[in-house]
């Protein structure tokens, strides 16, 4: 089995946020995604009927760890439990792929503006997918510590 994959960005993020270490307050951030020329001017057609999209992107500013086998505390916080890499959504992962559910603010032929994208300026975009409610699982559950961890993620306040 061939385990090598080849991913090509479809575009990039233009964001007022450039500091990848600033990990809170993403809720009101409006970012623009500009598609590469080879995506043409029709690849976003049909998105105007959707309110939200999922943006898949590459955490290109992450320093990879030598091993992901050890547990760690989310965001290095002492008040968080030790968890494995797949119980976290942070950027430091074996394959540094990020995914964010974002509100569509404005749509052009080769670009879109979204609110709530937690990717910094210049981040490569891998894919854009419309959010369809039928694909969202209900009900969901999560541990208490994850709600506490993410309490300021979109608001920026503790």
C-alpha positions as CSV (number, residue, x, y, z in Angstrom):
1,X,0.0,0.0,0.0
2,X,1.3,3.4,-1.0
3,X,1.2,5.6,2.1
4,X,2.4,8.8,0.5
5,X,-0.1,11.5,-0.2
6,X,0.3,14.7,-2.2
7,X,-1.7,17.7,-1.1
8,X,-1.8,21.0,-3.0
9,X,-3.3,24.1,-1.5
10,X,-6.3,25.5,-3.3
11,X,-5.7,29.0,-1.9
12,X,-4.5,30.9,1.1
13,X,-5.8,32.9,4.0
14,X,-5.5,36.7,4.3
15,X,-6.2,37.5,8.0
16,X,-5.7,40.4,10.4
17,X,-4.2,37.8,12.7
18,X,-0.5,36.9,12.1
19,X,0.6,35.6,15.5
20,X,0.1,31.8,15.6
21,X,0.8,31.8,19.3
22,X,-2.3,34.0,20.0
23,X,-4.9,31.2,20.4
24,X,-8.0,32.9,21.7
25,X,-10.5,35.5,20.4
26,X,-11.2,34.1,17.0
27,X,-15.0,34.6,17.0
28,X,-15.1,38.1,15.3
29,X,-12.1,37.6,13.1
30,X,-13.0,38.0,9.4
31,X,-10.6,36.5,7.1
32,X,-10.4,36.3,3.3
33,X,-9.6,33.1,1.4
34,X,-8.2,33.7,-2.1
35,X,-8.3,30.7,-4.4
36,X,-5.4,29.8,-6.7
37,X,-5.8,30.8,-10.3
38,X,-6.2,27.1,-11.4
39,X,-9.5,26.9,-9.4
40,X,-11.1,29.2,-12.0
41,X,-14.0,31.5,-11.4
42,X,-16.8,28.9,-11.0
43,X,-15.5,26.7,-8.2
44,X,-17.4,28.6,-5.5
45,X,-20.7,28.6,-7.4
46,X,-23.6,27.3,-5.3
47,X,-22.1,28.3,-2.0
48,X,-24.3,31.4,-1.8
49,X,-27.1,29.2,-0.5
50,X,-25.1,28.1,2.5
51,X,-24.5,30.0,5.7
52,X,-21.4,28.2,6.8
53,X,-18.5,26.3,5.4
54,X,-15.8,24.1,6.9
55,X,-12.3,25.3,5.9
56,X,-9.5,22.7,5.9
57,X,-6.1,24.2,6.2
58,X,-2.4,23.3,6.9
59,X,-0.8,24.5,10.1
60,X,2.4,25.5,8.2
61,X,4.0,27.4,11.2
62,X,4.0,24.4,13.5
63,X,7.3,22.8,14.8
64,X,6.8,19.1,14.6
65,X,7.4,17.0,17.7
66,X,9.8,14.0,17.6
67,X,7.0,11.8,18.9
68,X,3.2,12.0,19.3
69,X,3.1,8.9,21.5
70,X,3.2,10.7,24.8
71,X,0.3,12.4,26.5
72,X,0.4,16.2,27.1
73,X,-1.8,18.9,28.7
74,X,-4.0,20.9,26.3
75,X,-2.4,24.3,25.7
76,X,0.2,23.3,28.3
77,X,-2.3,24.2,31.0
78,X,-1.7,22.6,34.4
79,X,-5.5,22.6,35.1
80,X,-6.0,20.2,32.1
81,X,-5.8,16.4,32.1
82,X,-3.1,14.5,30.3
83,X,-4.5,13.5,26.9
84,X,-3.3,11.9,23.7
85,X,-2.8,13.9,20.6
86,X,-6.1,12.8,19.1
87,X,-8.1,14.1,22.0
88,X,-7.0,17.7,21.2
89,X,-7.7,19.9,18.3
90,X,-4.5,22.0,18.5
91,X,-2.1,22.5,15.6
92,X,0.7,20.3,16.8
93,X,-0.3,17.0,15.3
94,X,1.2,14.2,13.2
95,X,-0.4,15.7,10.1
96,X,-1.0,19.4,10.9
97,X,-4.4,19.7,9.3
98,X,-6.8,22.2,10.8
99,X,-10.5,22.4,10.3
100,X,-12.8,25.3,11.2
101,X,-16.6,25.8,10.8
102,X,-17.0,29.4,9.6
103,X,-19.8,31.7,8.7
104,X,-19.8,33.0,5.1
105,X,-19.7,36.8,5.2
106,X,-19.2,37.6,1.5
107,X,-18.6,35.5,-1.6
108,X,-16.8,36.5,-4.8
109,X,-15.9,34.6,-7.9
110,X,-12.5,33.5,-6.7
111,X,-12.6,34.5,-3.0
112,X,-14.7,34.4,0.1
113,X,-14.7,36.1,3.4
114,X,-15.5,34.1,6.5
115,X,-15.9,34.8,10.2
116,X,-14.3,32.6,12.9
117,X,-11.5,31.0,10.9
118,X,-8.7,30.3,13.3
119,X,-5.9,30.4,10.8
120,X,-3.3,33.1,10.6
121,X,-2.3,35.3,7.6
122,X,-0.7,33.3,4.8
123,X,-2.0,29.8,5.9
124,X,-2.5,27.4,3.0
125,X,-6.1,26.3,2.5
126,X,-6.6,22.6,1.5
127,X,-10.3,22.5,0.9
128,X,-13.7,24.2,1.4
129,X,-16.8,22.2,2.2
130,X,-20.4,23.5,2.8
131,X,-21.9,22.6,6.2
132,X,-24.9,20.5,5.7
133,X,-26.9,19.9,8.9
134,X,-27.8,16.4,8.0
135,X,-24.1,15.5,8.3
136,X,-23.8,17.0,11.8
137,X,-24.2,14.3,14.5
138,X,-26.8,14.8,17.2
139,X,-26.5,14.5,20.0
140,X,-22.8,14.9,20.8
141,X,-20.9,14.8,24.1
142,X,-17.7,16.2,25.3
143,X,-15.8,16.2,28.7
144,X,-16.2,19.1,31.0
145,X,-12.5,20.0,30.7
146,X,-12.9,20.6,27.0
147,X,-15.6,23.2,27.5
148,X,-13.4,24.9,30.1
149,X,-10.4,24.8,27.8
150,X,-12.3,26.4,24.9
151,X,-14.4,28.9,26.9
152,X,-12.3,31.9,25.6
153,X,-11.5,30.5,22.1
154,X,-14.0,32.7,20.2
155,X,-14.5,35.5,22.7
156,X,-10.9,36.1,23.9
157,X,-11.8,36.5,27.5
158,X,-11.5,34.1,30.4
